[in-house]
Amino acid sequence: MISNSLAQSEKGEFVNLSIGFGISAANPDYDLSANGFYAKGEYIYNSRTWLSLRPYVAYINTSLDEENSDPNLVAAGFDVSTNALFLGGKIRLLAPIPYVAPFFELGYGLNLGSFRTFTPEGDQNVSGLSTHIPFSIGLAIGKRHNFEISFDYFFHTKAKQTSGGGAFGITIPLETLKNL
């Protein structure tokens, strides 16, 4: 039973599933943004209550948000969008505070998909396999820290773009899933 199980801030193995609002933004800070869908799944190995290793798979699909982008850039045909699958690994440092535990994550990964960043500086149309650097901040909440609110970012230097999502997730002990 999930409610009687140990969760993320305890030692052990877990699975985290997150879903949320996807975003993409041009680099450097042109007022061009995109929004859409974001989902992530992670295998979690907690070696300590404050440290975990987290291989992940994520998906982002965004398209230009014309209403919240600079109308002059939109009228000129500039664009930013993402449609990609991400694979990688992160390390999470968590402050093991009861009920609301802030965390920070950093890692490295690969992505497969397409990134479009068309700004006055140039047209970056990257597709296929490339790399990214994931960075996340958030809060693990609940008595056993088995829910989380996070902001996940993926930096793509080749595409001159940052994509990511604001997500809500649930962490389930692997033992619970094996007993289903």
Buried (B, 14 or more C-beta within 10 A) or exposed (E): EEEEBBBBBBEBBBBBBBBBBBBBBBBEEBBBBBBBBBBBBBBBBBEEBBBBBBBBBBBBBBBBBBEEBBEEBBEEEBBBBBBBEBEBBBEBEBEBEEEEBEBBBEBEBEBEBBBBBBBEEEEBEBEEEBBBBBBBEBBBBBEBBBBBBBBBBBBBEEBBBBBBBBBBBBBBBBEBEEEE
